[in-house]
Protein backbone atom coordinates (compact mmCIF):
# COMPACT_ATOMS: atom_id res chain seq x y z
CA UNK A 1 0.00 0.00 0.00
CA UNK A 2 1.39 3.39 -1.02
CA UNK A 3 1.75 6.33 1.37
CA UNK A 4 -1.17 7.98 -0.40
CA UNK A 5 -3.42 4.96 0.17
CA UNK A 6 -2.63 5.06 3.88
CA UNK A 7 -4.19 8.51 4.16
CA UNK A 8 -7.79 8.84 5.31
CA UNK A 9 -10.16 8.94 2.33
CA UNK A 10 -10.99 12.61 2.77
CA UNK A 11 -7.27 13.42 2.93
CA UNK A 12 -6.63 11.48 -0.28
CA UNK A 13 -9.30 13.59 -1.94
CA UNK A 14 -7.89 16.79 -0.42
CA UNK A 15 -4.40 15.94 -1.68
CA UNK A 16 -5.71 15.42 -5.21
CA UNK A 17 -7.20 18.93 -5.18
CA UNK A 18 -3.93 20.71 -4.36
CA UNK A 19 -1.87 21.68 -7.44
CA UNK A 20 1.82 20.88 -7.45
CA UNK A 21 4.05 23.54 -5.93
CA UNK A 22 1.26 25.20 -3.95
CA UNK A 23 1.82 27.08 -0.71
CA UNK A 24 -0.25 25.14 1.82
CA UNK A 25 -1.24 25.68 5.44
CA UNK A 26 -2.72 22.60 7.14
CA UNK A 27 -4.83 23.50 10.17
CA UNK A 28 -5.08 20.86 12.91
CA UNK A 29 -2.50 18.94 10.91
CA UNK A 30 -2.22 16.06 13.43
CA UNK A 31 0.95 14.02 12.83
CA UNK A 32 1.62 15.71 9.49
CA UNK A 33 0.71 12.79 7.23
CA UNK A 34 -1.03 15.00 4.68
CA UNK A 35 1.69 17.63 4.83
CA UNK A 36 4.39 15.03 4.23
CA UNK A 37 2.48 13.67 1.24
CA UNK A 38 2.00 17.12 -0.28
CA UNK A 39 5.68 17.94 0.27
CA UNK A 40 7.09 14.67 -1.03
CA UNK A 41 4.63 13.81 -3.81
CA UNK A 42 3.44 17.21 -5.04
CA UNK A 43 6.36 19.50 -4.25
CA UNK A 44 4.27 21.81 -2.09
CA UNK A 45 5.57 24.33 0.42
CA UNK A 46 3.81 23.18 3.57
CA UNK A 47 3.22 24.62 7.02
CA UNK A 48 1.07 23.25 9.81
CA UNK A 49 -0.85 24.33 12.89
CA UNK A 50 -1.59 21.87 15.70
CA UNK A 51 -2.37 21.97 19.41
CA UNK A 52 -1.53 18.41 20.45
CA UNK A 53 2.08 18.13 21.63
CA UNK A 54 2.53 14.50 20.63
CA UNK A 55 1.26 15.20 17.11
CA UNK A 56 3.53 18.24 16.80
CA UNK A 57 6.51 16.10 17.80
CA UNK A 58 5.56 13.44 15.25
CA UNK A 59 5.26 16.03 12.49
CA UNK A 60 8.52 17.79 13.38
CA UNK A 61 10.27 14.39 13.36
CA UNK A 62 9.36 14.21 9.66
CA UNK A 63 11.10 17.52 9.04
CA UNK A 64 7.84 19.46 8.88
CA UNK A 65 7.27 23.02 10.09
CA UNK A 66 4.44 23.07 12.63
CA UNK A 67 3.47 25.74 15.14
CA UNK A 68 1.39 25.24 18.27
CA UNK A 69 -1.79 27.29 18.15
CA UNK A 70 -5.46 27.12 19.12
CA UNK A 71 -7.51 27.71 15.95
CA UNK A 72 -10.24 29.41 17.97
CA UNK A 73 -7.72 32.16 18.72
CA UNK A 74 -7.14 32.92 15.04
CA UNK A 75 -4.21 32.91 12.65
CA UNK A 76 -2.71 36.25 13.59
CA UNK A 77 0.80 35.05 12.80
CA UNK A 78 0.02 34.84 9.08
CA UNK A 79 -0.46 37.66 6.59
CA UNK A 80 -3.45 38.03 4.29
CA UNK A 81 -3.11 35.79 1.23
CA UNK A 82 0.03 34.09 2.52
CA UNK A 83 -1.06 30.68 1.16
CA UNK A 84 -2.63 29.26 -1.97
CA UNK A 85 -4.61 26.70 0.01
CA UNK A 86 -5.59 26.40 3.67
CA UNK A 87 -6.80 22.94 4.69
CA UNK A 88 -9.19 22.10 7.53
CA UNK A 89 -9.86 18.36 7.61
CA UNK A 90 -12.42 16.82 9.99
CA UNK A 91 -12.03 19.81 12.34
CA UNK A 92 -14.78 22.32 11.51
CA UNK A 93 -17.20 20.43 13.77
CA UNK A 94 -14.67 20.44 16.63
CA UNK A 95 -13.73 24.12 16.94
CA UNK A 96 -15.74 26.43 19.19
CA UNK A 97 -15.87 29.31 16.70
CA UNK A 98 -16.36 27.75 13.24
CA UNK A 99 -17.40 30.99 11.53
CA UNK A 100 -14.33 32.80 12.85
CA UNK A 101 -12.04 29.92 11.85
CA UNK A 102 -13.53 29.92 8.34
CA UNK A 103 -13.02 33.66 7.97
CA UNK A 104 -9.42 33.32 9.13
CA UNK A 105 -8.85 30.51 6.62
CA UNK A 106 -10.14 32.63 3.77
CA UNK A 107 -8.12 35.61 4.95
CA UNK A 108 -4.74 33.89 4.88
CA UNK A 109 -5.47 31.60 1.93
CA UNK A 110 -6.74 32.18 -1.59
CA UNK A 111 -8.81 29.03 -1.18
CA UNK A 112 -9.79 26.70 1.61
CA UNK A 113 -10.37 22.96 1.48
CA UNK A 114 -12.69 21.65 4.17
CA UNK A 115 -13.66 18.05 4.93
CA UNK A 116 -16.33 17.12 7.46
CA UNK A 117 -18.67 14.28 8.47
CA UNK A 118 -22.19 14.58 7.11
CA UNK A 119 -24.66 14.19 9.95
CA UNK A 120 -27.44 13.98 7.36
CA UNK A 121 -26.21 10.55 6.20
CA UNK A 122 -29.07 8.04 6.11
CA UNK A 123 -27.46 5.63 8.59
CA UNK A 124 -27.01 8.46 11.10
CA UNK A 125 -30.67 9.40 10.70
CA UNK A 126 -31.76 5.77 10.90
CA UNK A 127 -29.65 5.02 13.96
CA UNK A 128 -31.30 7.80 15.92
CA UNK A 129 -34.78 7.01 14.63
CA UNK A 130 -34.63 3.25 15.22
CA UNK A 131 -32.56 3.05 18.39
CA UNK A 132 -33.37 6.33 20.06
CA UNK A 133 -29.66 6.85 20.74
CA UNK A 134 -27.05 9.26 19.42
CA UNK A 135 -25.39 7.70 16.35
CA UNK A 136 -22.00 5.99 16.43
CA UNK A 137 -20.44 5.05 13.08
CA UNK A 138 -17.12 4.88 11.26
CA UNK A 139 -17.37 8.53 10.27
CA UNK A 140 -18.72 9.56 13.71
CA UNK A 141 -16.92 7.11 16.03
CA UNK A 142 -17.71 8.65 19.42
CA UNK A 143 -20.26 8.28 22.16
CA UNK A 144 -22.23 11.44 22.92
CA UNK A 145 -20.37 12.03 26.20
CA UNK A 146 -16.82 11.88 24.84
CA UNK A 147 -17.23 13.23 21.31
CA UNK A 148 -15.10 16.20 20.23
CA UNK A 149 -17.83 17.10 17.73
CA UNK A 150 -19.69 20.08 19.14
CA UNK A 151 -21.17 21.43 15.89
CA UNK A 152 -23.11 18.85 13.90
CA UNK A 153 -23.65 19.78 10.26
CA UNK A 154 -25.14 18.32 7.10
CA UNK A 155 -24.19 19.13 3.52
CA UNK A 156 -27.17 21.48 3.29
CA UNK A 157 -26.23 23.22 6.53
CA UNK A 158 -22.63 23.56 5.34
CA UNK A 159 -23.73 25.29 2.14
CA UNK A 160 -25.77 27.79 4.14
CA UNK A 161 -22.87 28.28 6.57
CA UNK A 162 -20.42 29.14 3.80
CA UNK A 163 -22.87 31.56 2.17
CA UNK A 164 -23.65 33.25 5.49
CA UNK A 165 -19.95 33.86 6.07
CA UNK A 166 -19.15 35.53 2.76
CA UNK A 167 -17.82 32.40 1.13
CA UNK A 168 -18.45 30.55 -2.13
CA UNK A 169 -18.25 26.78 -2.62
CA UNK A 170 -16.33 26.25 -5.83
CA UNK A 171 -16.47 22.49 -5.64
CA UNK A 172 -18.33 20.02 -3.41
CA UNK A 173 -17.34 16.36 -3.36
CA UNK A 174 -19.64 14.08 -1.33
CA UNK A 175 -18.03 10.75 -0.42
CA UNK A 176 -19.02 7.38 0.96
CA UNK A 177 -16.04 6.26 3.05
CA UNK A 178 -17.37 3.45 5.26
CA UNK A 179 -14.95 0.89 3.81
CA UNK A 180 -12.03 3.24 3.30
CA UNK A 181 -9.59 0.79 4.90
CA UNK A 182 -10.25 -1.42 1.86
CA UNK A 183 -9.85 1.51 -0.52
CA UNK A 184 -13.59 1.32 -1.30
CA UNK A 185 -14.26 5.03 -1.41
CA UNK A 186 -16.62 6.49 -3.94
CA UNK A 187 -18.16 9.79 -4.85
CA UNK A 188 -21.86 10.21 -4.27
CA UNK A 189 -23.91 12.03 -6.91
CA UNK A 190 -27.46 10.92 -6.06
CA UNK A 191 -29.04 12.82 -3.12
CA UNK A 192 -25.62 13.38 -1.48
CA UNK A 193 -27.05 14.87 1.72
CA UNK A 194 -28.66 11.48 2.32
CA UNK A 195 -26.14 9.02 0.92
CA UNK A 196 -22.71 10.60 1.61
CA UNK A 197 -21.13 10.15 5.03
CA UNK A 198 -18.31 12.65 4.39
CA UNK A 199 -17.82 15.71 2.20
CA UNK A 200 -14.85 17.66 0.87
CA UNK A 201 -15.37 21.22 -0.34
CA UNK A 202 -13.18 23.85 -2.00
CA UNK A 203 -14.21 27.32 -0.85
CA UNK A 204 -13.11 30.89 -1.43
CA UNK A 205 -14.09 34.32 -0.24
CA UNK A 206 -16.77 36.30 -2.08
CA UNK A 207 -14.68 39.45 -1.74
WOFENSUL-V65777 format. One record per helix or strand of 3 or more residues. SS is the DSSP state (helix for helix, strand for strand). FROM is the first residue (numbers start at 0). LEN is the number of residues. If there is no record, write none. Layout:
# WOFENSUL-V65777
ss=SS from=FROM len=LEN
ss=SS from=FROM len=LEN
This chain:
# WOFENSUL-V65777
ss=helix from=8 len=9
ss=strand from=22 len=5
ss=helix from=32 len=10
ss=strand from=44 len=6
ss=helix from=52 len=8
ss=strand from=65 len=3
ss=helix from=70 len=3
ss=strand from=82 len=7
ss=helix from=97 len=11
ss=strand from=108 len=9
ss=helix from=121 len=10
ss=helix from=154 len=10
ss=strand from=166 len=13
ss=helix from=179 len=3
ss=strand from=183 len=4
ss=helix from=191 len=4
ss=strand from=197 len=8
